[in-house]
Amino acid sequence: MTAAKVAKRVTVGVSGFLLDALHASTPVGKAESAYSRGDAFFQIDLQVDDDTSRVLSAIKAVGWMLDDVDYRSDHLITTTTDTDGTTREIYTSVRHGTYLFRRAD
């Protein structure tokens, strides 16, 4: 999507404004904003899940090219106490990717 196409987006009424505000807070909305500002690079941190490839493809469609990526795992320990007083620890691991894009043009 070119900067001109991003700039031509028109919203109608209050509901359109709210939808645009919600869209602007998404990874793709942030990529569109950075592209229309003329930024040379765009970086975003995403949790790696089943939706990640769709989001990355949508960012690429805006006009960005993936330049570099770095992954990390965040390990979380949650302690819970049952009604009988026993405690349990729940271990979870969440994978994140930091994606650096550069303008494709």
LINHU-V136918 format. One record per residue. N is the residue number from 1. NEAR is the number of other ideal C-beta (glycine too) atoms within 12 Angstrom. Layout:
BEGIN
N/NEAR
N/NEAR
END
This chain:
BEGIN
1/24
2/18
3/21
4/11
5/15
6/25
7/15
8/12
9/21
10/11
11/16
12/11
13/10
14/10
15/11
16/14
17/15
18/14
19/17
20/21
21/15
22/14
23/21
24/21
25/15
26/22
27/31
28/31
29/26
30/27
31/41
32/31
33/28
34/28
35/33
36/24
37/16
38/16
39/21
40/18
41/21
42/35
43/24
44/30
45/22
46/31
47/22
48/23
49/14
50/8
51/15
52/23
53/16
54/16
55/29
56/27
57/17
58/25
59/36
60/25
61/21
62/34
63/28
64/34
65/22
66/28
67/19
68/15
69/20
70/18
71/18
72/16
73/15
74/16
75/14
76/12
77/13
78/12
79/12
80/12
81/11
82/9
83/7
84/7
85/8
86/10
87/13
88/13
89/13
90/12
91/13
92/13
93/15
94/17
95/19
96/20
97/26
98/20
99/32
100/24
101/33
102/22
103/25
104/20
105/13
END
